[in-house]
């Protein structure tokens, strides 16, 4: 009998594109890339100055800021 300690592989969830601060600022509207770097949660640090956000995470964060029952 063989015992495997490696869990079965499943594809990662689709979180959309990786967005740079400029793309996130355009998605939000009315904010600067510097504001995005300081305030938008879920930042991936890919290097000293390389920051990215998953598109689905940004959209979920924006939806969480909206009052319930309002349309986009």
PQR file of N, CA, C, O and H, with PARSE charges and radii, in Angstrom:
ATOM      1  N   UNK A   1       0.851  -1.169   0.000 -0.4000 1.5000
ATOM      2  CA  UNK A   1       0.000   0.000   0.000 -0.0000 2.0000
ATOM      3  C   UNK A   1       0.905   1.244   0.000  0.5500 1.7000
ATOM      4  O   UNK A   1       1.877   1.324   0.751 -0.5500 1.4000
ATOM      5  N   UNK A   2       0.561   2.196  -0.852 -0.4000 1.5000
ATOM      6  CA  UNK A   2       1.324   3.445  -0.932 -0.0000 2.0000
ATOM      7  C   UNK A   2       0.518   4.561  -0.286  0.5500 1.7000
ATOM      8  O   UNK A   2      -0.689   4.685  -0.496 -0.5500 1.4000
ATOM      9  H   UNK A   2      -0.229   2.131  -1.462  0.4000 1.0000
ATOM     10  N   UNK A   3       1.193   5.344   0.482 -0.4000 1.5000
ATOM     11  CA  UNK A   3       0.547   6.477   1.146 -0.0000 2.0000
ATOM     12  C   UNK A   3       1.070   7.759   0.518  0.5500 1.7000
ATOM     13  O   UNK A   3       2.273   8.020   0.515 -0.5500 1.4000
ATOM     14  H   UNK A   3       2.174   5.243   0.652  0.4000 1.0000
ATOM     15  N   UNK A   4       0.172   8.536  -0.002 -0.4000 1.5000
ATOM     16  CA  UNK A   4       0.577   9.786  -0.635 -0.0000 2.0000
ATOM     17  C   UNK A   4       0.239  10.952   0.288  0.5500 1.7000
ATOM     18  O   UNK A   4      -0.890  11.073   0.763 -0.5500 1.4000
ATOM     19  H   UNK A   4      -0.805   8.325   0.000  0.4000 1.0000
ATOM     20  N   UNK A   5       1.218  11.798   0.533 -0.4000 1.5000
ATOM     21  CA  UNK A   5       1.001  12.961   1.379 -0.0000 2.0000
ATOM     22  C   UNK A   5       0.671  14.205   0.561  0.5500 1.7000
ATOM     23  O   UNK A   5       0.439  15.278   1.116 -0.5500 1.4000
ATOM     24  H   UNK A   5       2.136  11.699   0.148  0.4000 1.0000
ATOM     25  N   UNK A   6       0.653  14.055  -0.752 -0.4000 1.5000
ATOM     26  CA  UNK A   6       0.347  15.184  -1.629 -0.0000 2.0000
ATOM     27  C   UNK A   6      -1.161  15.226  -1.852  0.5500 1.7000
ATOM     28  O   UNK A   6      -1.746  14.238  -2.298 -0.5500 1.4000
ATOM     29  H   UNK A   6       0.841  13.182  -1.203  0.4000 1.0000
ATOM     30  N   UNK A   7      -1.805  16.371  -1.545 -0.4000 1.5000
ATOM     31  CA  UNK A   7      -3.251  16.450  -1.765 -0.0000 2.0000
ATOM     32  C   UNK A   7      -3.571  16.449  -3.261  0.5500 1.7000
ATOM     33  O   UNK A   7      -2.724  16.825  -4.071 -0.5500 1.4000
ATOM     34  H   UNK A   7      -1.330  17.173  -1.182  0.4000 1.0000
ATOM     35  N   UNK A   8      -4.768  16.036  -3.632 -0.4000 1.5000
ATOM     36  CA  UNK A   8      -5.131  16.050  -5.052 -0.0000 2.0000
ATOM     37  C   UNK A   8      -5.116  17.486  -5.577  0.5500 1.7000
ATOM     38  O   UNK A   8      -5.516  18.419  -4.881 -0.5500 1.4000
ATOM     39  H   UNK A   8      -5.456  15.731  -2.975  0.4000 1.0000
ATOM     40  N   UNK A   9      -4.656  17.643  -6.799 -0.4000 1.5000
ATOM     41  CA  UNK A   9      -4.566  18.973  -7.385 -0.0000 2.0000
ATOM     42  C   UNK A   9      -5.901  19.383  -7.997  0.5500 1.7000
ATOM     43  O   UNK A   9      -6.531  18.608  -8.716 -0.5500 1.4000
ATOM     44  H   UNK A   9      -4.331  16.885  -7.365  0.4000 1.0000
ATOM     45  N   UNK A  10      -6.313  20.585  -7.710 -0.4000 1.5000
ATOM     46  CA  UNK A  10      -7.508  21.157  -8.288 -0.0000 2.0000
ATOM     47  C   UNK A  10      -7.116  22.475  -8.938  0.5500 1.7000
ATOM     48  O   UNK A  10      -6.239  23.173  -8.428 -0.5500 1.4000
ATOM     49  H   UNK A  10      -5.801  21.215  -7.125  0.4000 1.0000
ATOM     50  N   UNK A  11      -7.744  22.827 -10.048 -0.4000 1.5000
ATOM     51  CA  UNK A  11      -7.389  24.115 -10.652 -0.0000 2.0000
ATOM     52  C   UNK A  11      -7.766  25.260  -9.720  0.5500 1.7000
ATOM     53  O   UNK A  11      -8.777  25.176  -9.022 -0.5500 1.4000
ATOM     54  H   UNK A  11      -8.457  22.260 -10.462  0.4000 1.0000
ATOM     55  N   UNK A  12      -6.977  26.317  -9.697 -0.4000 1.5000
ATOM     56  CA  UNK A  12      -7.304  27.456  -8.830 -0.0000 2.0000
ATOM     57  C   UNK A  12      -8.574  28.144  -9.319  0.5500 1.7000
ATOM     58  O   UNK A  12      -8.914  28.052 -10.499 -0.5500 1.4000
ATOM     59  H   UNK A  12      -6.156  26.385 -10.264  0.4000 1.0000
ATOM     60  N   UNK A  13      -9.268  28.825  -8.429 -0.4000 1.5000
ATOM     61  CA  UNK A  13     -10.473  29.533  -8.853 -0.0000 2.0000
ATOM     62  C   UNK A  13     -10.119  30.647  -9.835  0.5500 1.7000
ATOM     63  O   UNK A  13      -9.040  31.233  -9.753 -0.5500 1.4000
ATOM     64  H   UNK A  13      -8.992  28.900  -7.471  0.4000 1.0000
ATOM     65  N   UNK A  14     -11.028  30.935 -10.758 -0.4000 1.5000
ATOM     66  CA  UNK A  14     -10.793  31.993 -11.734 -0.0000 2.0000
ATOM     67  C   UNK A  14     -11.024  33.337 -11.057  0.5500 1.7000
ATOM     68  O   UNK A  14     -12.155  33.666 -10.699 -0.5500 1.4000
ATOM     69  H   UNK A  14     -11.905  30.459 -10.825  0.4000 1.0000
ATOM     70  N   UNK A  15      -9.968  34.107 -10.881 -0.4000 1.5000
ATOM     71  CA  UNK A  15     -10.071  35.407 -10.215 -0.0000 2.0000
ATOM     72  C   UNK A  15      -9.907  36.542 -11.207  0.5500 1.7000
ATOM     73  O   UNK A  15      -9.786  37.703 -10.816 -0.5500 1.4000
ATOM     74  H   UNK A  15      -9.050  33.839 -11.172  0.4000 1.0000
ATOM     75  N   UNK A  16      -9.904  36.210 -12.493 -0.4000 1.5000
ATOM     76  CA  UNK A  16      -9.792  37.238 -13.518 -0.0000 2.0000
ATOM     77  C   UNK A  16      -8.351  37.619 -13.782  0.5500 1.7000
ATOM     78  O   UNK A  16      -7.416  36.876 -13.482 -0.5500 1.4000
ATOM     79  H   UNK A  16     -10.003  35.266 -12.811  0.4000 1.0000
ATOM     80  N   UNK A  17      -8.204  38.798 -14.352 -0.4000 1.5000
ATOM     81  CA  UNK A  17      -6.871  39.288 -14.723 -0.0000 2.0000
ATOM     82  C   UNK A  17      -6.157  39.874 -13.513  0.5500 1.7000
ATOM     83  O   UNK A  17      -6.784  40.264 -12.527 -0.5500 1.4000
ATOM     84  H   UNK A  17      -8.963  39.402 -14.596  0.4000 1.0000
ATOM     85  N   UNK A  18      -4.832  39.928 -13.611 -0.4000 1.5000
ATOM     86  CA  UNK A  18      -4.048  40.671 -12.624 -0.0000 2.0000
ATOM     87  C   UNK A  18      -4.007  42.117 -13.096  0.5500 1.7000
ATOM     88  O   UNK A  18      -3.617  42.394 -14.231 -0.5500 1.4000
ATOM     89  H   UNK A  18      -4.323  39.611 -14.411  0.4000 1.0000
ATOM     90  N   UNK A  19      -4.405  43.031 -12.233 -0.4000 1.5000
ATOM     91  CA  UNK A  19      -4.478  44.444 -12.590 -0.0000 2.0000
ATOM     92  C   UNK A  19      -3.367  45.231 -11.919  0.5500 1.7000
ATOM     93  O   UNK A  19      -3.043  44.994 -10.755 -0.5500 1.4000
ATOM     94  H   UNK A  19      -4.721  42.806 -11.312  0.4000 1.0000
ATOM     95  N   UNK A  20      -2.784  46.170 -12.658 -0.4000 1.5000
ATOM     96  CA  UNK A  20      -1.803  47.074 -12.067 -0.0000 2.0000
ATOM     97  C   UNK A  20      -2.550  48.246 -11.422  0.5500 1.7000
ATOM     98  O   UNK A  20      -3.758  48.378 -11.619 -0.5500 1.4000
ATOM     99  H   UNK A  20      -3.047  46.362 -13.604  0.4000 1.0000
ATOM    100  N   UNK A  21      -1.864  49.091 -10.662 -0.4000 1.5000
ATOM    101  CA  UNK A  21      -2.551  50.193  -9.971 -0.0000 2.0000
ATOM    102  C   UNK A  21      -3.311  51.128 -10.913  0.5500 1.7000
ATOM    103  O   UNK A  21      -4.365  51.650 -10.552 -0.5500 1.4000
ATOM    104  H   UNK A  21      -0.883  48.984 -10.502  0.4000 1.0000
ATOM    105  N   UNK A  22      -2.781  51.339 -12.112 -0.4000 1.5000
ATOM    106  CA  UNK A  22      -3.454  52.203 -13.075 -0.0000 2.0000
ATOM    107  C   UNK A  22      -4.783  51.597 -13.521  0.5500 1.7000
ATOM    108  O   UNK A  22      -5.778  52.311 -13.649 -0.5500 1.4000
ATOM    109  H   UNK A  22      -1.924  50.915 -12.406  0.4000 1.0000
ATOM    110  N   UNK A  23      -4.806  50.291 -13.758 -0.4000 1.5000
ATOM    111  CA  UNK A  23      -6.032  49.619 -14.178 -0.0000 2.0000
ATOM    112  C   UNK A  23      -7.070  49.603 -13.057  0.5500 1.7000
ATOM    113  O   UNK A  23      -8.263  49.763 -13.314 -0.5500 1.4000
ATOM    114  H   UNK A  23      -3.998  49.710 -13.655  0.4000 1.0000
ATOM    115  N   UNK A  24      -6.622  49.412 -11.821 -0.4000 1.5000
ATOM    116  CA  UNK A  24      -7.547  49.438 -10.684 -0.0000 2.0000
ATOM    117  C   UNK A  24      -8.135  50.841 -10.521  0.5500 1.7000
ATOM    118  O   UNK A  24      -9.330  50.994 -10.267 -0.5500 1.4000
ATOM    119  H   UNK A  24      -5.653  49.283 -11.612  0.4000 1.0000
ATOM    120  N   UNK A  25      -7.288  51.865 -10.670 -0.4000 1.5000
ATOM    121  CA  UNK A  25      -7.765  53.244 -10.564 -0.0000 2.0000
ATOM    122  C   UNK A  25      -8.799  53.533 -11.642  0.5500 1.7000
ATOM    123  O   UNK A  25      -9.793  54.206 -11.371 -0.5500 1.4000
ATOM    124  H   UNK A  25      -6.317  51.741 -10.876  0.4000 1.0000
ATOM    125  N   UNK A  26      -8.588  53.041 -12.854 -0.4000 1.5000
ATOM    126  CA  UNK A  26      -9.556  53.239 -13.934 -0.0000 2.0000
ATOM    127  C   UNK A  26     -10.862  52.507 -13.636  0.5500 1.7000
ATOM    128  O   UNK A  26     -11.941  53.012 -13.945 -0.5500 1.4000
ATOM    129  H   UNK A  26      -7.780  52.494 -13.075  0.4000 1.0000
ATOM    130  N   UNK A  27     -10.769  51.329 -13.043 -0.4000 1.5000
ATOM    131  CA  UNK A  27     -11.960  50.551 -12.695 -0.0000 2.0000
ATOM    132  C   UNK A  27     -12.772  51.261 -11.615  0.5500 1.7000
ATOM    133  O   UNK A  27     -14.001  51.284 -11.676 -0.5500 1.4000
ATOM    134  H   UNK A  27      -9.892  50.919 -12.792  0.4000 1.0000
ATOM    135  N   UNK A  28     -12.096  51.835 -10.635 -0.4000 1.5000
ATOM    136  CA  UNK A  28     -12.778  52.539  -9.547 -0.0000 2.0000
ATOM    137  C   UNK A  28     -13.285  53.893 -10.044  0.5500 1.7000
ATOM    138  O   UNK A  28     -14.435  54.259  -9.805 -0.5500 1.4000
ATOM    139  H   UNK A  28     -11.097  51.817 -10.585  0.4000 1.0000
ATOM    140  N   UNK A  29     -12.436  54.614 -10.722 -0.4000 1.5000
ATOM    141  CA  UNK A  29     -12.787  55.936 -11.230 -0.0000 2.0000
ATOM    142  C   UNK A  29     -12.580  57.016 -10.187  0.5500 1.7000
ATOM    143  O   UNK A  29     -13.013  56.879  -9.042 -0.5500 1.4000
ATOM    144  H   UNK A  29     -11.501  54.317 -10.916  0.4000 1.0000
ATOM    145  N   UNK A  30     -11.913  58.098 -10.589 -0.4000 1.5000
ATOM    146  CA  UNK A  30     -11.738  59.238  -9.698 -0.0000 2.0000
ATOM    147  C   UNK A  30     -10.675  59.100  -8.635  0.5500 1.7000
ATOM    148  O   UNK A  30     -10.623  59.912  -7.712 -0.5500 1.4000
ATOM    149  H   UNK A  30     -11.562  58.209 -11.519  0.4000 1.0000
ATOM    150  N   UNK A  31      -9.822  58.090  -8.739 -0.4000 1.5000
ATOM    151  CA  UNK A  31      -8.734  57.927  -7.775 -0.0000 2.0000
ATOM    152  C   UNK A  31      -7.426  57.776  -8.542  0.5500 1.7000
ATOM    153  O   UNK A  31      -7.426  57.443  -9.727 -0.5500 1.4000
ATOM    154  H   UNK A  31      -9.864  57.431  -9.490  0.4000 1.0000
ATOM    155  N   UNK A  32      -6.321  58.021  -7.861 -0.4000 1.5000
ATOM    156  CA  UNK A  32      -5.003  57.900  -8.482 -0.0000 2.0000
ATOM    157  C   UNK A  32      -4.416  56.509  -8.205  0.5500 1.7000
ATOM    158  O   UNK A  32      -4.844  55.821  -7.278 -0.5500 1.4000
ATOM    159  H   UNK A  32      -6.321  58.292  -6.898  0.4000 1.0000
ATOM    160  N   UNK A  33      -3.438  56.105  -9.013 -0.4000 1.5000
ATOM    161  CA  UNK A  33      -2.739  54.839  -8.733 -0.0000 2.0000
ATOM    162  C   UNK A  33      -2.080  54.834  -7.353  0.5500 1.7000
ATOM    163  O   UNK A  33      -2.014  53.789  -6.707 -0.5500 1.4000
ATOM    164  H   UNK A  33      -3.090  56.663  -9.766  0.4000 1.0000
ATOM    165  N   UNK A  34      -1.595  55.981  -6.898 -0.4000 1.5000
ATOM    166  CA  UNK A  34      -0.991  56.048  -5.553 -0.0000 2.0000
ATOM    167  C   UNK A  34      -2.043  55.759  -4.488  0.5500 1.7000
ATOM    168  O   UNK A  34      -1.755  55.072  -3.508 -0.5500 1.4000
ATOM    169  H   UNK A  34      -1.648  56.831  -7.423  0.4000 1.0000
ATOM    170  N   UNK A  35      -3.269  56.279  -4.668 -0.4000 1.5000
ATOM    171  CA  UNK A  35      -4.356  56.011  -3.725 -0.0000 2.0000
ATOM    172  C   UNK A  35      -4.658  54.510  -3.703  0.5500 1.7000
ATOM    173  O   UNK A  35      -4.869  53.924  -2.642 -0.5500 1.4000
ATOM    174  H   UNK A  35      -3.503  56.837  -5.464  0.4000 1.0000
ATOM    175  N   UNK A  36      -4.674  53.904  -4.882 -0.4000 1.5000
ATOM    176  CA  UNK A  36      -4.933  52.458  -4.986 -0.0000 2.0000
ATOM    177  C   UNK A  36      -3.897  51.691  -4.187  0.5500 1.7000
ATOM    178  O   UNK A  36      -4.254  50.802  -3.414 -0.5500 1.4000
ATOM    179  H   UNK A  36      -4.502  54.380  -5.745  0.4000 1.0000
ATOM    180  N   UNK A  37      -2.624  52.015  -4.356 -0.4000 1.5000
ATOM    181  CA  UNK A  37      -1.552  51.300  -3.634 -0.0000 2.0000
ATOM    182  C   UNK A  37      -1.717  51.388  -2.129  0.5500 1.7000
ATOM    183  O   UNK A  37      -1.394  50.442  -1.411 -0.5500 1.4000
ATOM    184  H   UNK A  37      -2.334  52.737  -4.984  0.4000 1.0000
ATOM    185  N   UNK A  38      -2.221  52.522  -1.644 -0.4000 1.5000
ATOM    186  CA  UNK A  38      -2.369  52.713  -0.193 -0.0000 2.0000
ATOM    187  C   UNK A  38      -3.669  52.146   0.367  0.5500 1.7000
ATOM    188  O   UNK A  38      -3.699  51.751   1.533 -0.5500 1.4000
ATOM    189  H   UNK A  38      -2.484  53.291  -2.227  0.4000 1.0000
ATOM    190  N   UNK A  39      -4.745  52.089  -0.419 -0.4000 1.5000
ATOM    191  CA  UNK A  39      -6.063  51.839   0.154 -0.0000 2.0000
ATOM    192  C   UNK A  39      -6.807  50.587  -0.292  0.5500 1.7000
ATOM    193  O   UNK A  39      -7.684  50.114   0.430 -0.5500 1.4000
ATOM    194  H   UNK A  39      -4.721  52.409  -1.366  0.4000 1.0000
ATOM    195  N   UNK A  40      -6.491  50.046  -1.437 -0.4000 1.5000
ATOM    196  CA  UNK A  40      -7.251  48.888  -1.925 -0.0000 2.0000
ATOM    197  C   UNK A  40      -6.667  47.616  -1.314  0.5500 1.7000
ATOM    198  O   UNK A  40      -5.470  47.359  -1.445 -0.5500 1.4000
ATOM    199  H   UNK A  40      -5.779  50.429  -2.024  0.4000 1.0000
ATOM    200  N   UNK A  41      -7.504  46.819  -0.646 -0.4000 1.5000
ATOM    201  CA  UNK A  41      -6.998  45.587  -0.004 -0.0000 2.0000
ATOM    202  C   UNK A  41      -6.710  44.492  -1.029  0.5500 1.7000
ATOM    203  O   UNK A  41      -7.127  44.576  -2.184 -0.5500 1.4000
ATOM    204  H   UNK A  41      -8.477  47.028  -0.539  0.4000 1.0000
ATOM    205  N   UNK A  42      -5.998  43.478  -0.588 -0.4000 1.5000
ATOM    206  CA  UNK A  42      -5.734  42.309  -1.415 -0.0000 2.0000
ATOM    207  C   UNK A  42      -4.552  42.466  -2.339  0.5500 1.7000
ATOM    208  O   UNK A  42      -4.440  41.738  -3.325 -0.5500 1.4000
ATOM    209  H   UNK A  42      -5.660  43.410   0.351  0.4000 1.0000
ATOM    210  N   UNK A  43      -3.674  43.391  -2.045 -0.4000 1.5000
ATOM    211  CA  UNK A  43      -2.513  43.667  -2.900 -0.0000 2.0000
ATOM    212  C   UNK A  43      -1.549  42.489  -2.900  0.5500 1.7000
ATOM    213  O   UNK A  43      -1.236  41.919  -1.855 -0.5500 1.4000
ATOM    214  H   UNK A  43      -3.765  43.982  -1.244  0.4000 1.0000
ATOM    215  N   UNK A  44      -1.088  42.141  -4.095 -0.4000 1.5000
ATOM    216  CA  UNK A  44      -0.042  41.133  -4.238 -0.0000 2.0000
ATOM    217  C   UNK A  44       1.279  41.859  -4.427  0.5500 1.7000
ATOM    218  O   UNK A  44       1.418  42.662  -5.350 -0.5500 1.4000
ATOM    219  H   UNK A  44      -1.343  42.604  -4.944  0.4000 1.0000
ATOM    220  N   UNK A  45       2.237  41.591  -3.577 -0.4000 1.5000
ATOM    221  CA  UNK A  45       3.562  42.186  -3.706 -0.0000 2.0000
ATOM    222  C   UNK A  45       4.423  41.243  -4.538  0.5500 1.7000
ATOM    223  O   UNK A  45       4.881  40.207  -4.056 -0.5500 1.4000
ATOM    224  H   UNK A  45       2.124  40.938  -2.828  0.4000 1.0000
ATOM    225  N   UNK A  46       4.631  41.620  -5.792 -0.4000 1.5000
ATOM    226  CA  UNK A  46       5.421  40.783  -6.688 -0.0000 2.0000
ATOM    227  C   UNK A  46       6.866  41.246  -6.773  0.5500 1.7000
ATOM    228  O   UNK A  46       7.679  40.638  -7.469 -0.5500 1.4000
ATOM    229  H   UNK A  46       4.259  42.461  -6.184  0.4000 1.0000
ATOM    230  N   UNK A  47       7.177  42.298  -6.081 -0.4000 1.5000
ATOM    231  CA  UNK A  47       8.524  42.841  -6.070 -0.0000 2.0000
ATOM    232  C   UNK A  47       8.509  44.138  -5.284  0.5500 1.7000
ATOM    233  O   UNK A  47       7.477  44.531  -4.739 -0.5500 1.4000
ATOM    234  H   UNK A  47       6.516  42.792  -5.516  0.4000 1.0000
ATOM    235  N   UNK A  48       9.648  44.798  -5.227 -0.4000 1.5000
ATOM    236  CA  UNK A  48       9.747  46.026  -4.442 -0.0000 2.0000
ATOM    237  C   UNK A  48       8.699  47.050  -4.850  0.5500 1.7000
ATOM    238  O   UNK A  48       8.046  47.636  -3.987 -0.5500 1.4000
ATOM    239  H   UNK A  48      10.486  44.479  -5.669  0.4000 1.0000
ATOM    240  N   UNK A  49       8.527  47.275  -6.142 -0.4000 1.5000
ATOM    241  CA  UNK A  49       7.550  48.268  -6.588 -0.0000 2.0000
ATOM    242  C   UNK A  49       6.483  47.681  -7.501  0.5500 1.7000
ATOM    243  O   UNK A  49       5.699  48.427  -8.087 -0.5500 1.4000
ATOM    244  H   UNK A  49       9.057  46.799  -6.844  0.4000 1.0000
ATOM    245  N   UNK A  50       6.440  46.381  -7.630 -0.4000 1.5000
ATOM    246  CA  UNK A  50       5.455  45.729  -8.490 -0.0000 2.0000
ATOM    247  C   UNK A  50       4.303  45.218  -7.637  0.5500 1.7000
ATOM    248  O   UNK A  50       4.435  44.238  -6.904 -0.5500 1.4000
ATOM    249  H   UNK A  50       7.078  45.775  -7.153  0.4000 1.0000
ATOM    250  N   UNK A  51       3.168  45.906  -7.750 -0.4000 1.5000
ATOM    251  CA  UNK A  51       1.967  45.548  -6.990 -0.0000 2.0000
ATOM    252  C   UNK A  51       0.849  45.226  -7.978  0.5500 1.7000
ATOM    253  O   UNK A  51       0.689  45.912  -8.988 -0.5500 1.4000
ATOM    254  H   UNK A  51       3.060  46.702  -8.346  0.4000 1.0000
ATOM    255  N   UNK A  52       0.084  44.192  -7.686 -0.4000 1.5000
ATOM    256  CA  UNK A  52      -1.022  43.794  -8.557 -0.0000 2.0000
ATOM    257  C   UNK A  52      -2.204  43.365  -7.698  0.5500 1.7000
ATOM    258  O   UNK A  52      -2.044  43.016  -6.529 -0.5500 1.4000
ATOM    259  H   UNK A  52       0.214  43.635  -6.866  0.4000 1.0000
ATOM    260  N   UNK A  53      -3.389  43.397  -8.295 -0.4000 1.5000
ATOM    261  CA  UNK A  53      -4.636  42.982  -7.652 -0.0000 2.0000
ATOM    262  C   UNK A  53      -5.383  42.081  -8.603  0.5500 1.7000
ATOM    263  O   UNK A  53      -5.363  42.307  -9.813 -0.5500 1.4000
ATOM    264  H   UNK A  53      -3.519  43.680  -9.245  0.4000 1.0000
ATOM    265  N   UNK A  54      -6.056  41.042  -8.071 -0.4000 1.5000
ATOM    266  CA  UNK A  54      -6.923  40.202  -8.885 -0.0000 2.0000
ATOM    267  C   UNK A  54      -8.194  40.985  -9.180  0.5500 1.7000
ATOM    268  O   UNK A  54      -8.768  41.607  -8.286 -0.5500 1.4000
ATOM    269  H   UNK A  54      -6.072  40.859  -7.088  0.4000 1.0000
ATOM    270  N   UNK A  55      -8.627  40.956 -10.421 -0.4000 1.5000
ATOM    271  CA  UNK A  55      -9.812  41.707 -10.844 -0.0000 2.0000
ATOM    272  C   UNK A  55     -11.051  41.318 -10.038  0.5500 1.7000
ATOM    273  O   UNK A  55     -11.806  42.193  -9.614 -0.5500 1.4000
ATOM    274  H   UNK A  55      -8.161  40.452 -11.148  0.4000 1.0000
ATOM    275  N   UNK A  56     -11.271  40.030  -9.822 -0.4000 1.5000
ATOM    276  CA  UNK A  56     -12.441  39.577  -9.071 -0.0000 2.0000
ATOM    277  C   UNK A  56     -12.400  40.078  -7.629  0.5500 1.7000
ATOM    278  O   UNK A  56     -13.443  40.405  -7.063 -0.5500 1.4000
ATOM    279  H   UNK A  56     -10.658  39.319 -10.166  0.4000 1.0000
ATOM    280  N   UNK A  57     -11.224  40.143  -7.035 -0.4000 1.5000
ATOM    281  CA  UNK A  57     -11.098  40.634  -5.662 -0.0000 2.0000
ATOM    282  C   UNK A  57     -11.433  42.126  -5.584  0.5500 1.7000
ATOM    283  O   UNK A  57     -12.092  42.571  -4.644 -0.5500 1.4000
ATOM    284  H   UNK A  57     -10.377  39.877  -7.495  0.4000 1.0000
ATOM    285  N   UNK A  58     -10.975  42.894  -6.576 -0.4000 1.5000
ATOM    286  CA  UNK A  58     -11.274  44.328  -6.592 -0.0000 2.0000
ATOM    287  C   UNK A  58     -12.781  44.540  -6.760  0.5500 1.7000
ATOM    288  O   UNK A  58     -13.375  45.364  -6.066 -0.5500 1.4000
ATOM    289  H   UNK A  58     -10.440  42.533  -7.339  0.4000 1.0000
ATOM    290  N   UNK A  59     -13.391  43.803  -7.672 -0.4000 1.5000
ATOM    291  CA  UNK A  59     -14.843  43.948  -7.892 -0.0000 2.0000
ATOM    292  C   UNK A  59     -15.631  43.546  -6.637  0.5500 1.7000
ATOM    293  O   UNK A  59     -16.615  44.200  -6.290 -0.5500 1.4000
ATOM    294  H   UNK A  59     -12.908  43.133  -8.237  0.4000 1.0000
ATOM    295  N   UNK A  60     -15.210  42.490  -5.964 -0.4000 1.5000
ATOM    296  CA  UNK A  60     -15.890  42.069  -4.726 -0.0000 2.0000
ATOM    297  C   UNK A  60     -15.736  43.135  -3.651  0.5500 1.7000
ATOM    298  O   UNK A  60     -16.682  43.408  -2.913 -0.5500 1.4000
ATOM    299  H   UNK A  60     -14.410  41.959  -6.246  0.4000 1.0000
ATOM    300  N   UNK A  61     -14.560  43.739  -3.553 -0.4000 1.5000
ATOM    301  CA  UNK A  61     -14.336  44.808  -2.575 -0.0000 2.0000
ATOM    302  C   UNK A  61     -15.225  45.999  -2.890  0.5500 1.7000
ATOM    303  O   UNK A  61     -15.832  46.572  -1.985 -0.5500 1.4000
ATOM    304  H   UNK A  61     -13.791  43.517  -4.152  0.4000 1.0000
ATOM    305  N   UNK A  62     -15.311  46.380  -4.157 -0.4000 1.5000
ATOM    306  CA  UNK A  62     -16.183  47.501  -4.549 -0.0000 2.0000
ATOM    307  C   UNK A  62     -17.647  47.189  -4.225  0.5500 1.7000
ATOM    308  O   UNK A  62     -18.376  48.050  -3.731 -0.5500 1.4000
ATOM    309  H   UNK A  62     -14.818  45.915  -4.892  0.4000 1.0000
ATOM    310  N   UNK A  63     -18.072  45.954  -4.504 -0.4000 1.5000
ATOM    311  CA  UNK A  63     -19.457  45.568  -4.178 -0.0000 2.0000
ATOM    312  C   UNK A  63     -19.726  45.617  -2.687  0.5500 1.7000
ATOM    313  O   UNK A  63     -20.841  45.929  -2.267 -0.5500 1.4000
ATOM    314  H   UNK A  63     -17.480  45.254  -4.904  0.4000 1.0000
ATOM    315  N   UNK A  64     -18.709  45.308  -1.876 -0.4000 1.5000
ATOM    316  CA  UNK A  64     -18.900  45.319  -0.424 -0.0000 2.0000
ATOM    317  C   UNK A  64     -19.059  46.748   0.102  0.5500 1.7000
ATOM    318  O   UNK A  64     -19.600  46.952   1.189 -0.5500 1.4000
ATOM    319  H   UNK A  64     -17.804  45.054  -2.217  0.4000 1.0000
ATOM    320  N   UNK A  65     -18.594  47.727  -0.658 -0.4000 1.5000
ATOM    321  CA  UNK A  65     -18.699  49.121  -0.235 -0.0000 2.0000
ATOM    322  C   UNK A  65     -20.063  49.737  -0.552  0.5500 1.7000
ATOM    323  O   UNK A  65     -20.457  50.740   0.043 -0.5500 1.4000
ATOM    324  H   UNK A  65     -18.154  47.561  -1.541  0.4000 1.0000
ATOM    325  N   UNK A  66     -20.772  49.124  -1.495 -0.4000 1.5000
ATOM    326  CA  UNK A  66     -22.079  49.637  -1.897 -0.0000 2.0000
ATOM    327  C   UNK A  66     -23.131  49.282  -0.852  0.5500 1.7000
ATOM    328  O   UNK A  66     -23.093  48.198  -0.270 -0.5500 1.4000
ATOM    329  H   UNK A  66     -20.452  48.309  -1.979  0.4000 1.0000
ATOM    330  N   UNK A  67     -24.062  50.190  -0.616 -0.4000 1.5000
ATOM    331  CA  UNK A  67     -25.169  49.841   0.278 -0.0000 2.0000
ATOM    332  C   UNK A  67     -25.995  48.701  -0.337  0.5500 1.7000
ATOM    333  O   UNK A  67     -26.077  48.578  -1.560 -0.5500 1.4000
ATOM    334  H   UNK A  67     -24.093  51.071  -1.089  0.4000 1.0000
ATOM    335  N   UNK A  68     -26.591  47.890   0.500 -0.4000 1.5000
ATOM    336  CA  UNK A  68     -27.382  46.758   0.013 -0.0000 2.0000
ATOM    337  C   UNK A  68     -28.570  47.240  -0.799  0.5500 1.7000
ATOM    338  O   UNK A  68     -29.201  48.245  -0.473 -0.5500 1.4000
ATOM    339  H   UNK A  68     -26.524  47.990   1.492  0.4000 1.0000
ATOM    340  N   UNK A  69     -28.862  46.503  -1.863 -0.4000 1.5000
ATOM    341  CA  UNK A  69     -30.045  46.791  -2.657 -0.0000 2.0000
ATOM    342  C   UNK A  69     -29.864  47.867  -3.717  0.5500 1.7000
ATOM    343  O   UNK A  69     -30.840  48.282  -4.341 -0.5500 1.4000
ATOM    344  H   UNK A  69     -28.348  45.687  -2.128  0.4000 1.0000
ATOM    345  N   UNK A  70     -28.644  48.322  -3.933 -0.4000 1.5000
ATOM    346  CA  UNK A  70     -28.445  49.328  -4.973 -0.0000 2.0000
ATOM    347  C   UNK A  70     -27.849  48.669  -6.209  0.5500 1.7000
ATOM    348  O   UNK A  70     -27.066  47.724  -6.111 -0.5500 1.4000
ATOM    349  H   UNK A  70     -27.851  47.985  -3.426  0.4000 1.0000
ATOM    350  N   UNK A  71     -28.222  49.168  -7.335 -0.4000 1.5000
ATOM    351  CA  UNK A  71     -27.689  48.643  -8.598 -0.0000 2.0000
ATOM    352  C   UNK A  71     -26.356  49.305  -8.887  0.5500 1.7000
ATOM    353  O   UNK A  71     -26.086  50.409  -8.415 -0.5500 1.4000
ATOM    354  H   UNK A  71     -28.858  49.936  -7.414  0.4000 1.0000
ATOM    355  N   UNK A  72     -25.511  48.619  -9.675 -0.4000 1.5000
ATOM    356  CA  UNK A  72     -24.201  49.203 -10.006 -0.0000 2.0000
ATOM    357  C   UNK A  72     -24.316  50.469 -10.828  0.5500 1.7000
ATOM    358  O   UNK A  72     -23.301  51.070 -11.181 -0.5500 1.4000
ATOM    359  H   UNK A  72     -25.730  47.722 -10.059  0.4000 1.0000
TER
END
